[in-house]
Amino acid sequence: YNRIVKRLYYYAKGMIKMRIVKKLIVSSIGLLLASSPNIIAITSITPMNLELPQKNVVFAKTVTKLPTSYYKYADGRFNTDTLDASLSYKRNIKLWTNDIVDRVIIRTNVSFENAAKASDTVAYRNALNPGLRNQVVLRRSGMRPMVYPMKLNYEAQTEFNIGILIDIKKLNKEMINLVNKERKTKRLKPLKYDARVYEGALLRSNELAAYGHININGKSHVRPNFERFNTAFERIPNSIYKVGENTAMNFYRGNPYELVSEKYMAEKFFNQWKASPGHYKNMMRPDYKYMAVSIKANHFNEIELGRYTYFFGVQGFSRAY
């Protein structure tokens, strides 16, 4: 699956760098997945993954209205397609947040493509190293310069979200291993991966990333159209009684290896859920049999102006069905 996606993506990208090509890739991958029932990481790639946001972004039955600030990319940095370490940051360019780049701090000069070629062991070790975090110093009128993690640009965010930089199967395997190791200490039966649960978690992570928060208008575990979260797991019979969910937000810290290490990303969210009593209880429920996780990145969020790239994680659970 990942090899085919990469070939389609890079072939089209090398031929011509236009938005119409990216739309064609969406259609091609969708047809590929629809005709391949043996692919366990079934994904419904939405326009949010591959093109600039439209006024209304449709996710299944949901229509999300995006804020006006989402469209302010006059600097052109975010919309570039480079995967080098600088991610198109340059000194003195003005960002859509009205910040001006004072300085670019490159601590690990590796492209995301080359980082993705590292072995799992090397990628994980490097992802844990805070000394490899690339940063930018931003200044605004009347304020002293501040250091921030380097945000992803359009290309890096896209390749993470469609599973080119990170392996979706490996990510799920790492998360299930962590959960089952903890369940074993409680003498609970291990959870198994389930493609139907993954489909629901994928839809939910796309929705929350597009919205910019895990709470919709302050309410947790609801969809942007205010339906309960379980309606996203429509392939599971009687999902209202069968399905559970954990959600979490985290942010990119500027180290390219964070995006290519499945073990690092799984631990990042597992530890977050483990530290929360309610989320931990969900992972340890004895009546759950299946689990899957999906994590998406987005440069827009409802927390602050937009100086960070955020990750939106959804962990889905299901009883036997």
C-alpha positions as CSV (number, residue, x, y, z in Angstrom):
1,Y,0.0,0.0,0.0
2,N,2.6,2.6,1.0
3,R,4.9,1.7,-1.9
4,I,2.0,2.2,-4.4
5,V,0.9,5.5,-2.8
6,K,4.5,6.8,-3.0
7,R,4.9,5.8,-6.6
8,L,1.7,7.5,-7.6
9,Y,2.5,10.6,-5.6
10,Y,6.1,11.2,-6.7
11,Y,5.4,10.2,-10.3
12,A,2.7,12.8,-10.6
13,K,4.7,15.4,-8.6
14,G,7.7,15.0,-10.9
15,M,5.5,15.3,-14.0
16,I,3.9,18.6,-13.1
17,K,3.4,20.5,-9.9
18,M,-0.3,21.6,-10.1
19,R,-3.3,21.2,-7.8
20,I,-5.1,19.2,-10.5
21,V,-2.5,16.5,-10.3
22,K,-3.0,16.2,-6.5
23,K,-6.8,15.8,-7.1
24,L,-6.1,13.0,-9.6
25,I,-3.9,11.3,-6.9
26,V,-6.8,11.4,-4.5
27,S,-9.1,9.7,-7.0
28,S,-6.4,7.1,-7.9
29,I,-5.7,6.2,-4.3
30,G,-9.4,6.0,-3.6
31,L,-10.0,3.6,-6.5
32,L,-7.0,1.5,-5.4
33,L,-8.3,1.1,-1.9
34,A,-11.8,0.5,-2.9
35,S,-10.7,-2.4,-5.2
36,S,-8.3,-3.9,-2.6
37,P,-10.2,-5.5,0.3
38,N,-7.1,-7.1,1.7
39,I,-5.5,-3.7,2.5
40,I,-6.0,-3.4,6.3
41,A,-5.2,0.3,6.4
42,I,-8.3,1.3,4.4
43,T,-8.3,5.1,4.1
44,S,-10.8,7.6,2.8
45,I,-8.4,10.4,1.7
46,T,-10.3,13.7,1.8
47,P,-9.5,17.0,0.1
48,M,-8.0,18.3,3.3
49,N,-5.1,15.9,2.9
50,L,-4.0,16.9,-0.5
51,E,-5.1,20.4,-1.5
52,L,-5.6,23.9,-0.1
53,P,-8.8,24.2,2.0
54,Q,-12.0,25.2,0.3
55,K,-14.7,27.3,1.9
56,N,-16.6,24.2,2.9
57,V,-14.7,21.0,3.5
58,V,-16.8,17.9,3.4
59,F,-16.2,14.8,5.6
60,A,-18.7,12.1,4.9
61,K,-22.0,13.6,6.1
62,T,-20.3,16.6,7.8
63,V,-19.6,20.0,6.5
64,T,-17.1,22.1,8.4
65,K,-17.0,25.9,8.0
66,L,-13.4,27.0,8.3
67,P,-12.5,30.4,9.8
68,T,-11.3,33.3,7.7
69,S,-7.8,33.2,9.2
70,Y,-7.3,29.8,7.6
71,Y,-6.8,31.3,4.1
72,K,-4.1,33.9,4.9
73,Y,-1.0,32.5,3.3
74,A,0.4,35.6,1.6
75,D,3.9,34.6,2.6
76,G,3.8,31.5,0.3
77,R,5.9,29.5,2.8
78,F,3.2,27.0,3.8
79,N,2.2,26.3,0.2
80,T,5.6,25.2,-0.9
81,D,6.4,21.6,-1.8
82,T,9.9,21.2,-0.4
83,L,10.7,18.5,2.1
84,D,14.1,19.9,3.1
85,A,15.0,20.7,6.7
86,S,14.1,24.4,6.5
87,L,10.6,23.8,5.2
88,S,10.9,27.0,3.3
89,Y,11.4,29.3,6.3
90,K,13.7,32.2,5.4
91,R,14.9,35.2,7.3
92,N,12.7,38.3,7.1
93,I,9.7,36.7,5.4
94,K,6.3,37.7,6.8
95,L,4.0,34.9,7.9
96,W,0.2,34.8,7.7
97,T,0.2,35.2,11.5
98,N,1.8,38.6,11.0
99,D,5.1,37.3,12.5
100,I,8.3,38.0,10.8
101,V,11.0,35.4,10.7
102,D,14.0,36.8,12.6
103,R,16.2,33.6,12.4
104,V,16.0,30.0,11.3
105,I,17.7,27.5,13.6
106,I,18.6,24.2,11.8
107,R,19.9,21.6,14.2
108,T,19.4,18.5,12.0
109,N,19.8,19.2,8.3
110,V,18.0,16.1,7.0
111,S,15.2,16.2,4.5
112,F,12.0,14.4,5.6
113,E,12.4,12.0,2.7
114,N,15.8,10.9,3.9
115,A,14.6,10.8,7.5
116,A,11.9,8.4,6.4
117,K,14.6,6.0,5.0
118,A,16.2,5.6,8.4
119,S,15.8,2.3,10.2
120,D,13.1,2.1,12.8
121,T,15.8,2.0,15.6
122,V,17.6,5.1,14.3
123,A,14.4,7.0,13.6
124,Y,13.1,6.4,17.1
125,R,16.4,7.3,18.8
126,N,16.6,10.5,16.8
127,A,13.0,11.4,17.4
128,L,13.7,11.3,21.2
129,N,16.7,13.6,20.9
130,P,15.7,17.2,21.8
131,G,19.0,18.4,20.3
132,L,17.7,17.7,16.8
133,R,14.7,20.1,17.0
134,N,14.7,22.8,14.3
135,Q,13.3,26.1,15.3
136,V,12.4,29.6,14.1
137,V,12.7,32.9,16.0
138,L,9.7,35.1,15.3
139,R,9.2,38.8,16.0
140,R,6.2,41.0,16.0
141,S,5.8,44.8,16.3
142,G,6.1,45.8,20.0
143,M,7.1,42.3,21.2
144,R,10.5,40.7,21.8
145,P,11.5,37.8,19.5
146,M,10.3,34.4,20.6
147,V,11.6,30.9,19.7
148,Y,9.1,28.4,18.3
149,P,9.3,24.9,16.9
150,M,9.5,24.9,13.1
151,K,6.0,24.3,11.6
152,L,5.4,21.8,8.9
153,N,4.7,23.2,5.4
154,Y,2.0,21.9,3.0
155,E,4.1,19.1,1.5
156,A,5.3,17.6,4.8
157,Q,1.9,17.8,6.4
158,T,0.3,16.1,3.3
159,E,2.9,13.3,3.2
160,F,2.4,12.6,6.9
161,N,-1.4,12.5,6.6
162,I,-1.6,10.2,3.6
163,G,0.9,7.7,5.1
164,I,4.0,8.3,3.1
165,L,6.2,9.6,5.9
166,I,4.7,7.3,8.5
167,D,3.5,3.7,8.1
168,I,-0.1,3.3,9.3
169,K,0.2,-0.4,9.9
170,K,3.3,0.0,12.0
171,L,1.7,2.8,13.9
172,N,-1.2,0.7,14.8
173,K,1.0,-2.3,15.7
174,E,3.1,-0.1,18.0
175,M,0.0,1.3,19.7
176,I,-1.6,-2.1,20.2
177,N,1.7,-3.5,21.7
178,L,1.8,-0.6,24.2
179,V,-1.9,-1.1,25.2
180,N,-1.7,-4.8,25.4
181,K,1.5,-4.7,27.5
182,E,-0.4,-2.5,30.0
183,R,-3.5,-4.7,29.9
184,K,-1.3,-7.8,30.6
185,T,-0.4,-6.2,34.0
186,K,-4.1,-6.2,34.8
187,R,-4.6,-9.8,33.5
188,L,-6.8,-8.5,30.8
189,K,-7.2,-10.1,27.3
190,P,-5.2,-8.4,24.6
191,L,-6.9,-6.2,22.0
192,K,-6.8,-6.9,18.3
193,Y,-6.5,-4.5,15.3
194,D,-9.7,-4.1,13.4
195,A,-10.1,-2.4,10.0
196,R,-13.6,-1.3,10.7
197,V,-12.6,0.4,13.9
198,Y,-9.7,2.0,11.9
199,E,-12.1,3.5,9.4
200,G,-14.0,5.2,12.1
201,A,-10.9,6.5,13.8
202,L,-9.6,7.8,10.5
203,L,-12.8,9.7,9.8
204,R,-12.8,11.2,13.3
205,S,-9.1,12.2,13.2
206,N,-9.7,13.9,9.8
207,E,-12.7,15.8,11.2
208,L,-11.0,17.0,14.3
209,A,-7.8,18.0,12.4
210,A,-9.9,20.1,10.0
211,Y,-11.9,21.7,12.8
212,G,-8.7,22.4,14.8
213,H,-9.6,20.9,18.2
214,I,-10.7,17.7,19.7
215,N,-13.7,19.4,21.3
216,I,-16.4,20.8,19.0
217,N,-17.7,24.1,20.4
218,G,-16.4,22.9,23.8
219,K,-18.1,19.5,23.6
220,S,-16.0,16.3,23.6
221,H,-16.6,13.2,21.5
222,V,-19.0,14.9,19.1
223,R,-18.6,15.4,15.4
224,P,-18.6,18.8,13.6
225,N,-22.3,18.3,12.8
226,F,-22.9,17.7,16.6
227,E,-23.7,14.0,16.1
228,R,-22.2,11.6,18.7
229,F,-18.8,10.2,17.7
230,N,-20.1,6.7,17.3
231,T,-21.9,7.6,14.1
232,A,-18.5,7.7,12.4
233,F,-18.1,4.0,13.0
234,E,-21.0,3.1,10.8
235,R,-19.6,-0.2,9.6
236,I,-19.8,-1.7,13.1
237,P,-23.3,-3.0,13.8
238,N,-25.1,-1.3,16.7
239,S,-22.1,1.0,17.1
240,I,-23.9,3.1,19.7
241,Y,-23.6,0.2,22.1
242,K,-20.3,-1.3,20.8
243,V,-17.8,1.6,20.3
244,G,-15.6,3.7,22.5
245,E,-13.1,6.5,21.8
246,N,-10.1,8.3,23.1
247,T,-9.0,11.6,21.6
248,A,-5.9,13.8,22.2
249,M,-4.0,16.7,20.8
250,N,-0.2,17.2,20.7
251,F,2.2,19.3,18.7
252,Y,5.2,19.0,16.5
253,R,8.4,19.9,18.2
254,G,10.5,20.6,15.1
255,N,12.5,17.3,14.9
256,P,11.9,15.7,11.4
257,Y,12.3,12.2,12.9
258,E,9.1,12.7,14.9
259,L,7.1,12.3,11.7
260,V,8.8,9.1,10.6
261,S,9.0,7.1,13.8
262,E,5.9,5.0,14.4
263,K,7.2,4.0,17.8
264,Y,7.7,7.6,18.9
265,M,4.3,8.7,17.7
266,A,2.6,5.8,19.4
267,E,4.3,6.4,22.7
268,K,3.6,10.1,22.4
269,F,-0.2,9.5,22.4
270,F,-0.2,6.4,24.6
271,N,1.6,8.2,27.4
272,Q,-0.9,11.1,27.1
273,W,-3.9,8.8,27.4
274,K,-2.3,6.7,30.1
275,A,-1.8,9.8,32.3
276,S,-5.5,10.6,32.1
277,P,-7.7,8.4,34.3
278,G,-10.7,8.4,32.0
279,H,-8.7,7.6,28.9
280,Y,-6.7,5.0,30.7
281,K,-9.9,3.3,31.9
282,N,-11.0,3.1,28.2
283,M,-7.8,1.3,27.3
284,M,-8.2,-1.1,30.1
285,R,-11.9,-2.0,29.7
286,P,-12.2,-5.8,29.9
287,D,-15.2,-5.9,27.4
288,Y,-13.3,-4.3,24.5
289,K,-12.0,-6.7,21.9
290,Y,-10.7,-4.5,19.1
291,M,-8.7,-1.3,18.7
292,A,-7.2,1.0,16.1
293,V,-5.6,4.5,16.0
294,S,-5.4,7.3,13.5
295,I,-3.2,10.5,13.8
296,K,-3.4,13.5,11.5
297,A,-1.5,16.8,11.4
298,N,-2.8,20.3,10.7
299,H,-1.3,23.7,10.8
300,F,-4.6,25.3,11.9
301,N,-6.0,24.9,15.5
302,E,-8.4,26.6,17.8
303,I,-6.0,27.0,20.7
304,E,-3.6,29.8,19.5
305,L,-2.9,31.9,16.5
306,G,-1.3,29.2,14.4
307,R,2.4,29.2,15.3
308,Y,2.4,25.4,15.9
309,T,1.6,22.3,13.9
310,Y,-0.7,20.1,15.9
311,F,-1.4,16.4,15.8
312,F,-4.9,15.1,16.4
313,G,-5.1,11.5,17.6
314,V,-8.2,9.2,17.8
315,Q,-8.1,5.8,19.4
316,G,-11.2,3.7,18.6
317,F,-12.4,0.7,20.5
318,S,-15.1,-1.9,19.9
319,R,-16.7,-4.8,21.7
320,A,-17.2,-8.0,19.8
321,Y,-19.7,-7.7,16.9
